[in-house]
Amino acid sequence: MGLHNSHPQLYPGDIIEFPRNKYFSHFGVYYGERDGVPYVAHLTCRDSDTKILLFGRALNSAVKLDPLDIVGKKYKVNNYLDDKHPPRDFYSHIKPEIEDVMTKTITFDILFHNSEHQATLLRYGVKKSEQIEKVYAKIVPTWRQPFEEKKF
């Protein structure tokens, strides 16, 4: 399950994490193979009209189904909520939801609806982003004192 060009065993519905830098990763859900090519469903603003994220948002984003190696060469399976939330069945829940959401336009929002939120929503039916929670954990204490002292 490492990152260094290892290729872990993938099962449809697995959350796949693609590290982008030391702080953030991109996430998707393993869809399975088509003609021997592994595919991943992921929220992307790649083809969005909004090429630059404005205040962490991109309008007209979408869930796309792309070949795994197009999304990223380095990845790991990260089903990190399996102990807290039972994974939903791929064929009765996840796959139909992927196919439905691919027909819709979605607003990407770094804080409230990023690729990690989308992946956990598909796998567990719960929106969660641990990487954003880590950011909040650092920001909130920094801002708490000035607000309590009414410096704003």
C-alpha positions as CSV (number, residue, x, y, z in Angstrom):
1,M,0.0,0.0,0.0
2,G,2.9,2.3,-0.4
3,L,3.3,5.1,-2.9
4,H,6.6,4.5,-4.7
5,N,5.2,3.2,-8.0
6,S,3.8,0.2,-6.1
7,H,0.5,-1.1,-7.4
8,P,-1.7,-2.3,-4.6
9,Q,-4.6,-4.7,-5.3
10,L,-7.6,-2.6,-6.1
11,Y,-11.2,-3.5,-5.7
12,P,-14.2,-1.5,-7.1
13,G,-15.2,1.1,-4.5
14,D,-11.8,1.5,-3.0
15,I,-10.8,5.1,-2.2
16,I,-7.5,5.9,-4.0
17,E,-5.3,8.7,-2.8
18,F,-2.9,10.5,-5.2
19,P,-0.4,12.6,-3.3
20,R,0.1,16.0,-4.9
21,N,2.4,17.8,-2.4
22,K,3.3,17.5,1.2
23,Y,0.0,19.0,2.4
24,F,-2.7,17.8,-0.1
25,S,-3.8,14.8,-2.1
26,H,-6.3,14.2,-4.8
27,F,-8.8,11.4,-4.2
28,G,-11.0,9.1,-6.4
29,V,-12.9,5.9,-6.2
30,Y,-11.7,2.8,-8.1
31,Y,-14.3,2.0,-10.7
32,G,-12.9,-1.2,-12.2
33,E,-11.5,-2.1,-15.6
34,R,-12.8,-1.4,-19.0
35,D,-11.0,-3.3,-21.8
36,G,-8.2,-4.2,-19.3
37,V,-7.6,-0.5,-18.4
38,P,-8.2,0.4,-14.7
39,Y,-10.5,3.5,-14.2
40,V,-11.1,5.9,-11.4
41,A,-14.0,8.2,-10.8
42,H,-12.9,11.5,-9.4
43,L,-14.0,15.1,-8.9
44,T,-12.1,17.4,-11.2
45,C,-12.2,21.0,-12.4
46,R,-9.8,20.1,-15.2
47,D,-12.3,20.9,-18.0
48,S,-14.1,23.6,-16.0
49,D,-14.7,27.1,-17.4
50,T,-13.1,28.3,-14.2
51,K,-9.4,27.3,-14.7
52,I,-8.2,29.3,-11.7
53,L,-9.7,28.5,-8.3
54,L,-11.3,31.7,-7.0
55,F,-11.5,31.6,-3.2
56,G,-10.9,27.9,-3.4
57,R,-13.9,27.3,-5.7
58,A,-14.4,26.2,-9.3
59,L,-17.7,26.3,-10.9
60,N,-18.7,23.7,-13.5
61,S,-16.6,21.0,-12.1
62,A,-17.6,17.4,-12.6
63,V,-17.0,13.8,-11.6
64,K,-15.0,12.2,-14.4
65,L,-14.1,8.6,-15.2
66,D,-10.5,8.5,-16.2
67,P,-7.8,5.8,-16.6
68,L,-6.0,5.4,-13.4
69,D,-2.5,6.3,-14.8
70,I,-3.9,9.6,-16.2
71,V,-5.0,10.7,-12.7
72,G,-1.7,9.7,-11.2
73,K,1.2,7.3,-11.3
74,K,1.7,7.2,-7.5
75,Y,-1.2,6.2,-5.4
76,K,-2.4,4.2,-2.5
77,V,-5.6,2.7,-1.3
78,N,-7.0,4.8,1.6
79,N,-10.2,3.4,2.9
80,Y,-9.6,5.2,6.1
81,L,-13.2,5.3,7.3
82,D,-13.9,1.6,7.1
83,D,-13.7,1.3,10.9
84,K,-16.3,4.1,11.5
85,H,-18.6,3.7,8.5
86,P,-19.4,0.5,6.6
87,P,-18.5,0.7,2.9
88,R,-21.5,0.7,0.7
89,D,-21.9,-2.0,-2.0
90,F,-20.2,-1.0,-5.2
91,Y,-22.8,-2.5,-7.6
92,S,-26.0,-1.4,-5.9
93,H,-24.9,2.0,-4.5
94,I,-21.5,3.4,-5.6
95,K,-21.6,2.5,-9.3
96,P,-25.1,3.9,-9.9
97,E,-24.2,7.1,-8.0
98,I,-21.0,7.6,-10.0
99,E,-23.0,7.2,-13.3
100,D,-25.6,9.6,-12.0
101,V,-23.2,12.3,-10.7
102,M,-21.2,12.2,-13.9
103,T,-24.2,13.8,-15.7
104,K,-24.3,16.7,-13.3
105,T,-22.3,19.9,-12.9
106,I,-20.7,20.3,-9.4
107,T,-19.1,23.2,-7.7
108,F,-15.6,22.2,-6.4
109,D,-15.0,23.9,-3.1
110,I,-11.6,23.3,-1.3
111,L,-13.2,23.5,2.1
112,F,-16.7,22.0,1.6
113,H,-16.7,19.8,-1.5
114,N,-13.2,18.7,-2.7
115,S,-12.2,15.3,-4.2
116,E,-11.8,13.7,-0.8
117,H,-15.4,14.8,0.2
118,Q,-16.6,13.3,-3.1
119,A,-14.8,10.0,-2.6
120,T,-16.0,9.5,0.9
121,L,-19.5,10.4,-0.1
122,L,-19.5,7.8,-2.8
123,R,-17.9,5.0,-0.7
124,Y,-19.6,5.6,2.7
125,G,-22.5,8.0,2.0
126,V,-20.6,10.5,4.3
127,K,-18.7,13.7,3.2
128,K,-15.4,13.9,5.1
129,S,-12.0,15.4,4.4
130,E,-9.3,14.7,6.9
131,Q,-6.8,16.9,5.1
132,I,-9.2,19.9,5.5
133,E,-9.8,19.0,9.1
134,K,-6.0,19.2,9.7
135,V,-6.0,22.7,8.1
136,Y,-8.9,23.8,10.4
137,A,-7.0,22.4,13.4
138,K,-4.2,24.8,12.7
139,I,-6.3,27.8,11.7
140,V,-8.9,27.8,14.4
141,P,-6.5,28.2,17.4
142,T,-4.7,31.0,15.5
143,W,-7.9,33.0,15.1
144,R,-9.6,32.1,18.4
145,Q,-7.6,34.5,20.6
146,P,-8.0,37.7,18.5
147,F,-11.8,37.0,18.3
148,E,-12.0,36.4,22.1
149,E,-10.1,39.6,22.7
150,K,-12.3,41.4,20.2
151,K,-9.4,42.6,18.1
152,F,-11.5,42.3,15.0
